[in-house]
């Protein structure tokens, strides 16, 4: 029975329960982390229901729809550009290829812009992949995240997370597969989305990423116009996190390079030398602080080849749901590839395609 048919007494009960629950946290997780935690929560609900429900016949209906774990295509792990964060376009990892002239050109830039310029040059020199519409973007990563539903941040243990995301332009009702906590399940369109999910910011296929403007100013204008609004969050932070959700996956080289140059133009973006991904790998950091909520978001890059290693977000000041330093989310990109079938790991996993 849905809410439209709920009796008045049941509605009153819900209001009473809502008053007893702790106040929601002032800050909401970025969309990528929100979708991942929603996926985990739905799996726990399914598990609890399975333990109490009567046995189902052999022809039981398919389980409820699951959201895309990351708003990016993961042929190389999104995460999806980009995971690079979160499922996306295609770029071969390599050794940068930035020359002395390019290095010299960065000396007059502010530190974050100079670093992003070098990262952009490295991404632009990656090889282009051939990705068919009938293939899947594969990503393997380690993830941790904070559950805020109790009103306090409860950080989960580190876990393996794999996804296979369809490269079909769509719209699709079944987007691929996700494997987490030893369980494999379909990635379905959001509940109520009867038309399916097309390729786009929420499901960035390789070919869709290739269609984006490669001029940094035009790309940034597009992202400011299309990034979903986040209640209470400043627009600059929302766009920074949207770019982060595209990092680390299979991304066309020119698109990846433009994403980094666009990020350099966002006010408040800085660099840090004290950053680590979810498995402790140190690297070069591109960071931005959400000063309203006291949350820092970090992107971690390899110091040698400038490939995307992962991301992290944490509190920089005390909040109602945690002390300063409390981890909110953390990822480590481990493997990315293009595969022919969902659920099948690539023969030889590597970090091919990391933006």
C-alpha positions as CSV (number, residue, x, y, z in Angstrom):
1,X,0.0,0.0,0.0
2,X,1.4,3.4,-0.9
3,X,1.1,6.7,0.9
4,X,-1.8,7.9,-1.1
5,X,-4.0,5.2,0.4
6,X,-2.6,5.4,3.9
7,X,-5.3,5.9,6.6
8,X,-5.3,9.1,8.7
9,X,-4.3,7.2,11.8
10,X,-1.2,5.8,10.0
11,X,-0.3,9.3,8.9
12,X,-0.5,10.6,12.5
13,X,1.7,7.7,13.6
14,X,4.3,8.7,11.0
15,X,4.3,12.3,12.2
16,X,4.8,11.1,15.8
17,X,7.7,8.9,14.8
18,X,9.2,11.7,12.8
19,X,9.2,14.0,15.9
20,X,11.0,11.3,17.9
21,X,13.8,10.9,15.3
22,X,17.0,13.0,15.6
23,X,17.2,16.1,13.5
24,X,18.8,15.5,10.1
25,X,22.4,16.5,9.6
26,X,22.9,20.1,8.3
27,X,25.1,18.9,5.5
28,X,24.1,16.3,2.8
29,X,26.5,13.9,1.1
30,X,27.5,14.6,-2.5
31,X,25.2,12.8,-5.0
32,X,27.7,10.1,-5.7
33,X,28.0,9.1,-2.1
34,X,24.3,9.6,-1.5
35,X,23.5,7.1,-4.2
36,X,26.0,4.6,-2.9
37,X,24.7,4.8,0.6
38,X,21.1,4.6,-0.7
39,X,22.1,1.4,-2.5
40,X,23.6,-0.1,0.7
41,X,20.5,0.9,2.7
42,X,18.2,-0.8,0.2
43,X,20.2,-4.0,0.4
44,X,19.9,-4.0,4.2
45,X,16.2,-3.5,3.9
46,X,15.9,-6.3,1.3
47,X,17.9,-8.6,3.6
48,X,15.7,-7.8,6.7
49,X,12.6,-8.4,4.6
50,X,13.9,-11.7,3.3
51,X,14.5,-12.9,6.8
52,X,10.9,-12.2,7.9
53,X,9.0,-12.8,4.8
54,X,7.3,-16.1,3.8
55,X,9.2,-18.1,1.1
56,X,8.6,-16.9,-2.4
57,X,7.8,-19.2,-5.4
58,X,10.5,-20.0,-7.9
59,X,9.1,-17.4,-10.3
60,X,9.5,-14.6,-7.8
61,X,9.5,-11.1,-9.4
62,X,12.7,-9.2,-9.9
63,X,14.0,-7.2,-7.0
64,X,13.3,-3.5,-6.7
65,X,15.2,-1.0,-8.8
66,X,18.6,0.2,-7.6
67,X,20.2,3.6,-8.3
68,X,23.4,3.9,-10.3
69,X,26.1,3.6,-7.6
70,X,28.0,6.5,-9.0
71,X,26.7,9.1,-11.4
72,X,29.4,8.2,-13.9
73,X,29.9,5.3,-16.3
74,X,32.6,3.0,-15.2
75,X,34.2,1.4,-18.1
76,X,37.3,2.4,-16.5
77,X,35.7,3.6,-13.4
78,X,34.0,6.7,-13.2
79,X,32.9,7.3,-11.7
80,X,32.5,7.3,-13.1
81,X,35.6,11.0,-16.4
82,X,35.9,10.5,-14.8
83,X,34.8,7.1,-8.4
84,X,37.7,8.8,-12.4
85,X,34.8,9.9,-8.8
86,X,32.7,7.1,-9.7
87,X,31.6,5.1,-14.7
88,X,32.4,7.0,-17.7
89,X,34.6,7.8,-20.8
90,X,37.9,6.4,-21.9
91,X,41.5,7.4,-21.4
92,X,44.6,5.2,-21.2
93,X,46.8,5.7,-18.2
94,X,50.4,6.6,-18.9
95,X,53.3,8.8,-17.9
96,X,52.0,12.3,-18.4
97,X,54.0,13.4,-21.4
98,X,54.1,17.1,-20.3
99,X,57.1,19.0,-21.7
100,X,59.4,21.6,-20.3
101,X,57.5,24.5,-22.0
102,X,54.2,23.4,-20.4
103,X,55.9,23.1,-17.0
104,X,57.3,26.6,-17.4
105,X,53.9,28.0,-18.3
106,X,52.5,26.9,-14.9
107,X,55.0,28.9,-12.9
108,X,52.9,32.1,-12.9
109,X,49.6,30.3,-11.9
110,X,48.2,29.9,-8.5
111,X,49.2,26.5,-7.0
112,X,45.9,24.7,-7.7
113,X,45.7,26.0,-11.2
114,X,49.3,25.0,-11.9
115,X,48.8,21.5,-10.7
116,X,45.5,21.1,-12.6
117,X,47.3,22.3,-15.7
118,X,49.9,19.6,-15.4
119,X,47.2,17.0,-14.7
120,X,45.3,18.2,-17.7
121,X,48.4,17.9,-19.9
122,X,48.9,14.3,-18.7
123,X,45.3,13.4,-19.4
124,X,45.4,14.9,-22.9
125,X,48.3,12.6,-23.8
126,X,46.5,9.4,-22.9
127,X,45.4,7.1,-25.7
128,X,41.8,7.0,-27.0
129,X,39.8,3.8,-26.6
130,X,37.2,2.3,-28.9
131,X,34.1,1.6,-26.9
132,X,31.0,0.0,-28.4
133,X,27.4,0.7,-27.4
134,X,26.9,-3.0,-26.5
135,X,29.9,-3.0,-24.0
136,X,30.1,-2.2,-20.3
137,X,32.4,0.1,-18.3
138,X,33.9,-1.9,-15.5
139,X,35.3,-0.4,-12.3
140,X,36.7,-1.8,-9.1
141,X,37.3,0.3,-6.1
142,X,37.6,0.4,-2.3
143,X,35.0,2.6,-0.5
144,X,34.1,3.9,2.9
145,X,31.3,6.1,3.9
146,X,29.5,7.7,6.8
147,X,25.8,6.8,7.5
148,X,24.0,9.9,8.8
149,X,20.5,8.4,9.2
150,X,20.9,8.2,13.0
151,X,21.8,11.9,13.2
152,X,25.5,10.9,13.9
153,X,28.1,9.9,11.4
154,X,28.8,6.2,11.6
155,X,31.7,5.3,9.3
156,X,31.5,1.9,7.6
157,X,34.4,-0.4,7.2
158,X,36.4,-0.4,4.0
159,X,34.7,-2.6,1.4
160,X,35.1,-3.8,-2.2
161,X,32.8,-2.2,-4.8
162,X,32.5,-3.3,-8.4
163,X,30.2,-2.1,-11.2
164,X,29.4,-2.8,-14.8
165,X,27.6,0.1,-16.5
166,X,26.0,-0.2,-19.9
167,X,27.4,2.1,-22.7
168,X,24.1,2.1,-24.6
169,X,22.9,5.7,-25.1
170,X,19.5,4.8,-23.6
171,X,17.2,5.6,-22.1
172,X,17.6,2.4,-20.1
173,X,15.7,0.7,-17.3
174,X,18.5,-1.7,-16.5
175,X,21.8,0.2,-16.4
176,X,24.1,-2.6,-15.5
177,X,25.3,-4.6,-12.4
178,X,26.9,-3.7,-9.1
179,X,28.7,-6.1,-6.7
180,X,29.2,-5.1,-3.1
181,X,29.5,-6.8,0.2
182,X,29.6,-10.2,-1.7
183,X,26.2,-9.6,-3.3
184,X,25.5,-8.9,-7.0
185,X,22.4,-7.0,-8.1
186,X,21.1,-5.0,-11.0
187,X,21.5,-1.3,-11.4
188,X,18.0,-0.1,-12.3
189,X,16.6,3.3,-13.1
190,X,15.3,5.3,-10.2
191,X,11.9,4.2,-8.9
192,X,9.2,6.2,-10.7
193,X,11.4,6.8,-13.8
194,X,9.2,5.0,-16.2
195,X,11.0,6.3,-19.3
196,X,14.4,5.0,-18.2
197,X,17.7,6.8,-17.7
198,X,19.5,8.3,-20.8
199,X,23.2,9.0,-21.2
200,X,24.1,12.2,-19.4
201,X,25.5,13.6,-16.2
202,X,23.7,10.9,-14.2
203,X,24.9,8.1,-16.5
204,X,28.0,9.4,-18.5
205,X,28.8,7.0,-21.2
206,X,32.1,7.3,-23.1
207,X,30.3,8.6,-26.2
208,X,28.3,11.1,-24.2
209,X,31.5,12.4,-22.5
210,X,33.0,12.8,-26.0
211,X,30.1,15.1,-27.0
212,X,30.9,17.6,-24.2
213,X,32.6,20.9,-25.0
214,X,36.4,20.7,-24.8
215,X,36.8,24.4,-24.4
216,X,37.2,24.8,-20.6
217,X,35.0,27.9,-20.4
218,X,32.2,26.4,-22.4
219,X,32.4,23.2,-20.5
220,X,32.3,25.0,-17.2
221,X,29.3,27.1,-18.3
222,X,27.5,23.8,-19.3
223,X,28.2,22.3,-15.9
224,X,27.0,25.3,-14.0
225,X,23.8,25.2,-16.1
226,X,23.2,21.4,-15.8
227,X,24.5,20.4,-12.4
228,X,21.5,19.5,-10.2
229,X,20.9,22.0,-7.4
230,X,21.9,20.8,-3.9
231,X,19.8,22.4,-1.1
232,X,21.7,25.0,0.8
233,X,25.0,24.2,-0.9
234,X,26.8,27.0,-2.8
235,X,26.8,26.5,-6.6
236,X,30.6,26.5,-6.9
237,X,30.8,23.5,-4.5
238,X,28.1,21.6,-6.3
239,X,29.9,22.0,-9.6
240,X,33.2,21.0,-8.1
241,X,31.6,17.8,-6.7
242,X,29.9,17.2,-10.1
243,X,33.3,17.3,-11.8
244,X,34.7,15.0,-9.1
245,X,31.9,12.5,-9.8
246,X,33.2,12.2,-13.4
247,X,36.8,11.6,-12.5
248,X,38.6,8.3,-12.7
249,X,36.7,6.4,-15.3
250,X,37.0,5.9,-19.0
251,X,37.0,9.4,-20.5
252,X,38.1,10.7,-23.9
253,X,41.4,12.4,-23.4
254,X,40.3,15.9,-24.6
255,X,37.2,15.7,-22.3
256,X,39.4,14.7,-19.3
257,X,41.8,17.5,-20.0
258,X,39.0,20.1,-20.3
259,X,37.4,18.9,-17.0
260,X,40.6,19.6,-15.1
261,X,41.1,23.0,-16.7
262,X,37.4,23.8,-15.9
263,X,38.0,22.8,-12.3
264,X,40.9,25.2,-12.1
265,X,38.5,28.1,-12.8
266,X,36.2,27.4,-9.9
267,X,36.6,29.9,-7.0
268,X,38.0,28.4,-3.8
269,X,39.8,25.4,-5.4
270,X,43.2,24.8,-3.8
271,X,45.9,22.2,-3.6
272,X,47.3,20.1,-0.7
273,X,50.3,17.8,-0.3
274,X,48.7,15.9,2.6
275,X,46.1,13.7,1.0
276,X,45.5,10.0,0.9
277,X,42.9,7.8,-0.8
278,X,40.8,5.1,0.9
279,X,43.7,2.6,1.1
280,X,46.2,5.1,2.3
281,X,48.1,5.9,-0.9
282,X,49.6,9.4,-0.7
283,X,49.4,11.8,-3.6
284,X,48.9,15.3,-4.8
285,X,45.6,16.9,-3.7
286,X,43.1,19.2,-5.3
287,X,40.7,20.3,-2.6
288,X,37.8,22.7,-1.9
289,X,36.2,23.6,1.3
290,X,32.4,24.0,1.7
291,X,32.8,26.8,4.3
292,X,29.1,26.9,5.1
293,X,29.0,23.3,6.4
294,X,32.7,22.8,7.3
295,X,33.3,20.0,4.8
296,X,36.4,19.5,2.7
297,X,36.4,17.5,-0.5
298,X,39.7,16.2,-1.8
299,X,40.8,14.6,-5.1
300,X,44.0,12.5,-4.9
301,X,46.4,12.2,-7.8
302,X,49.5,10.1,-8.3
303,X,52.6,12.2,-7.9
304,X,54.4,10.6,-10.8
305,X,51.9,10.2,-13.6
306,X,49.1,12.5,-12.3
307,X,46.5,9.7,-12.6
308,X,43.4,9.9,-10.4
309,X,43.8,7.7,-7.3
310,X,40.6,8.4,-5.4
311,X,38.7,11.0,-3.3
312,X,37.9,11.8,0.3
313,X,35.6,14.2,2.2
314,X,35.6,15.0,5.9
315,X,34.5,17.6,8.5
316,X,36.7,20.6,9.0
317,X,34.7,21.9,12.0
318,X,32.5,20.3,14.6
319,X,28.9,19.6,13.6
320,X,25.8,18.1,15.2
321,X,26.6,14.7,13.6
322,X,30.4,14.6,14.2
323,X,33.6,16.2,15.3
324,X,36.1,18.0,13.0
325,X,38.1,15.3,11.2
326,X,35.2,12.9,10.9
327,X,35.4,11.0,7.6
328,X,32.3,11.3,5.4
329,X,33.4,9.4,2.3
330,X,36.6,7.9,0.8
331,X,37.4,6.0,-2.3
332,X,40.4,4.3,-4.0
333,X,40.3,3.5,-7.7
334,X,41.8,0.0,-8.3
335,X,40.9,-1.2,-11.8
336,X,39.0,0.0,-14.9
337,X,38.3,-1.7,-18.2
338,X,35.8,-2.1,-21.0
339,X,34.2,-5.6,-21.0
340,X,31.7,-7.3,-23.2
341,X,29.4,-8.7,-20.5
342,X,28.1,-7.4,-17.2
343,X,29.2,-9.4,-14.2
344,X,32.4,-10.7,-15.8
345,X,35.7,-9.2,-14.7
346,X,38.3,-8.3,-17.3
347,X,41.0,-10.9,-18.0
348,X,43.8,-8.6,-16.8
349,X,42.7,-5.8,-14.5
350,X,44.6,-2.6,-14.6
351,X,44.0,1.1,-14.3
352,X,43.5,1.7,-18.0
353,X,41.3,4.7,-18.6
354,X,41.9,6.6,-15.4
355,X,41.4,10.3,-16.1
